[in-house]
């Protein structure tokens, strides 16, 4: 479980929507992360890490 979380967080830092998509699919978390990443890379990373660790 811890290794999966580390991989998810690493993907969230490299490409935030991908990390969220692999965990949640095309739910609202993915679309919010995609929008935040388009508006600014850093807000996308922050949101993705928050969603994956909560």
Backbone as a chain_set.jsonl record, in Angstrom:
{"seq": "XXXXXXXXXXXXXXXXXXXXXXXXXXXXXXXXXXXXXXXXXXXXXXXXXXXXXX", "coords": {"N": [[0.827, -1.198, 0.0], [1.945, 1.244, 0.761], [3.904, 1.589, -1.189], [2.365, 1.931, -3.479], [1.149, 4.343, -2.881], [3.372, 6.048, -2.854], [4.151, 5.91, -5.54], [1.857, 6.974, -6.727], [1.947, 9.617, -5.708], [4.357, 10.486, -6.79], [3.71, 10.417, -9.539], [1.742, 12.364, -9.413], [3.224, 14.64, -8.961], [4.789, 14.808, -11.261], [2.933, 14.701, -13.448], [0.107, 15.93, -12.725], [-2.817, 15.452, -13.316], [-2.754, 12.808, -14.26], [-1.917, 11.194, -12.102], [-4.121, 11.512, -10.389], [-6.161, 10.56, -12.027], [-5.511, 7.832, -12.286], [-6.101, 6.938, -9.753], [-8.8, 7.718, -9.192], [-10.265, 7.717, -11.586], [-12.468, 9.067, -14.11], [-13.798, 10.954, -12.46], [-15.058, 13.756, -10.526], [-12.801, 14.703, -9.167], [-10.652, 14.322, -10.908], [-11.281, 16.095, -13.042], [-11.27, 18.573, -11.762], [-8.596, 18.673, -10.997], [-7.389, 18.646, -13.523], [-8.284, 21.093, -14.595], [-7.121, 22.9, -12.74], [-4.443, 22.345, -13.242], [-4.192, 23.214, -15.864], [-4.664, 25.938, -15.491], [-2.544, 26.609, -13.872], [0.501, 25.106, -13.146], [1.511, 24.529, -10.558], [-0.761, 24.838, -8.715], [-2.212, 22.605, -9.596], [-0.524, 20.477, -8.873], [-0.496, 20.76, -6.073], [-3.212, 20.329, -5.439], [-3.541, 17.708, -6.431], [-1.764, 16.179, -4.837], [-2.912, 16.672, -2.36], [-5.492, 15.476, -2.682], [-4.777, 12.812, -3.131], [-3.58, 12.086, -0.755], [-5.435, 12.437, 1.229]], "CA": [[0.0, 0.0, 0.0], [2.8, 2.428, 0.829], [4.572, 1.75, -2.481], [1.386, 2.489, -4.408], [0.981, 5.749, -2.538], [4.568, 6.763, -3.314], [4.078, 6.009, -7.003], [0.789, 7.933, -7.026], [2.426, 10.963, -5.405], [5.369, 10.807, -7.8], [2.975, 10.764, -10.762], [1.031, 13.621, -9.182], [4.183, 15.742, -9.093], [5.227, 14.884, -12.656], [1.762, 15.036, -14.269], [-0.947, 15.833, -11.71], [-4.071, 14.772, -13.665], [-2.542, 11.376, -14.441], [-1.933, 10.566, -10.781], [-5.5, 11.527, -9.887], [-6.947, 9.686, -12.889], [-5.238, 6.434, -11.969], [-6.73, 6.596, -8.476], [-10.239, 7.973, -9.145], [-10.94, 7.642, -12.884], [-12.974, 10.343, -14.639], [-14.723, 11.587, -11.523], [-14.874, 15.199, -10.394], [-11.433, 15.009, -8.723], [-9.804, 14.407, -12.096], [-11.582, 17.302, -13.815], [-10.78, 19.721, -10.984], [-7.136, 18.667, -11.108], [-7.041, 19.032, -14.889], [-8.512, 22.529, -14.712], [-6.098, 23.599, -11.966], [-3.16, 22.18, -13.924], [-4.211, 24.101, -17.034], [-4.551, 27.315, -15.012], [-1.215, 26.769, -13.299], [1.039, 23.785, -12.827], [1.647, 24.367, -9.106], [-2.048, 24.502, -8.086], [-2.549, 21.231, -9.958], [0.281, 19.583, -8.04], [-0.964, 20.863, -4.693], [-4.508, 19.664, -5.348], [-3.375, 16.272, -6.651], [-1.16, 15.59, -3.639], [-3.933, 16.741, -1.303], [-6.54, 14.482, -2.917], [-4.223, 11.463, -3.015], [-3.177, 11.788, 0.623], [-6.505, 12.594, 2.218]], "C": [[0.866, 1.255, 0.0], [3.511, 2.668, -0.5], [3.613, 2.346, -3.502], [1.171, 3.971, -4.138], [2.178, 6.568, -3.013], [4.555, 6.943, -4.827], [3.001, 7.01, -7.408], [1.256, 9.365, -6.799], [3.489, 11.394, -6.405], [4.715, 11.177, -9.13], [2.245, 12.09, -10.616], [1.965, 14.82, -9.305], [4.606, 15.914, -10.548], [4.087, 15.348, -13.563], [0.522, 14.868, -13.392], [-2.239, 15.138, -12.143], [-3.921, 13.255, -13.83], [-2.573, 10.637, -13.106], [-3.335, 10.467, -10.21], [-6.368, 10.587, -10.721], [-6.744, 8.217, -12.547], [-5.892, 6.006, -10.66], [-8.251, 6.679, -8.544], [-10.966, 7.774, -10.474], [-11.418, 9.021, -13.308], [-14.035, 10.954, -13.732], [-14.375, 13.067, -11.404], [-13.462, 15.571, -9.943], [-10.494, 15.175, -9.91], [-10.02, 15.717, -12.843], [-11.127, 18.56, -13.082], [-9.266, 19.816, -11.107], [-6.687, 19.098, -12.497], [-7.194, 20.537, -15.08], [-7.441, 23.322, -13.956], [-4.726, 23.486, -12.625], [-3.079, 23.064, -15.155], [-4.018, 25.555, -16.604], [-3.177, 27.612, -14.422], [-0.72, 25.429, -12.819], [1.092, 23.539, -11.315], [0.311, 24.117, -8.405], [-2.508, 23.082, -8.413], [-1.801, 20.221, -9.114], [-0.234, 19.584, -6.609], [-2.289, 20.13, -4.527], [-4.36, 18.151, -5.488], [-2.781, 15.591, -5.425], [-2.151, 15.595, -2.485], [-4.984, 15.639, -1.466], [-6.011, 13.071, -2.717], [-3.859, 11.1, -1.581], [-4.285, 11.919, 1.636], [-7.216, 11.308, 2.505]], "O": [[0.552, 2.225, -0.689], [3.702, 3.816, -0.901], [4.015, 3.183, -4.31], [1.028, 4.762, -5.071], [2.004, 7.675, -3.524], [4.908, 8.008, -5.333], [3.204, 7.805, -8.326], [0.984, 10.238, -7.623], [3.514, 12.552, -6.822], [5.121, 12.144, -9.774], [2.139, 12.854, -11.575], [1.536, 15.901, -9.711], [4.764, 17.04, -11.019], [4.255, 16.278, -14.353], [-0.047, 13.778, -13.327], [-2.731, 14.291, -11.397], [-4.862, 12.506, -13.567], [-3.186, 9.575, -12.995], [-3.697, 9.453, -9.613], [-7.224, 9.891, -10.174], [-7.702, 7.445, -12.52], [-6.203, 4.829, -10.482], [-8.934, 5.804, -8.012], [-12.193, 7.671, -10.478], [-10.837, 10.031, -12.911], [-15.067, 11.422, -14.214], [-13.494, 13.562, -12.107], [-12.97, 16.643, -10.295], [-9.642, 16.063, -9.917], [-9.058, 16.377, -13.233], [-10.652, 19.507, -13.708], [-8.717, 20.901, -11.298], [-5.71, 19.834, -12.633], [-6.324, 21.181, -15.666], [-6.914, 24.305, -14.477], [-3.933, 24.426, -12.571], [-2.018, 23.607, -15.462], [-3.305, 26.314, -17.261], [-2.707, 28.749, -14.474], [-1.449, 24.695, -12.152], [0.751, 22.45, -10.854], [0.255, 23.234, -7.549], [-3.133, 22.429, -7.577], [-2.374, 19.219, -8.686], [-0.39, 18.525, -6.001], [-2.463, 19.383, -3.564], [-4.985, 17.395, -4.745], [-3.255, 14.53, -5.021], [-2.224, 14.634, -1.72], [-5.324, 14.952, -0.503], [-6.721, 12.217, -2.187], [-3.835, 9.92, -1.232], [-4.104, 11.549, 2.796], [-8.141, 11.281, 3.316]]}, "num_chains": 1, "name": "protein.A"}
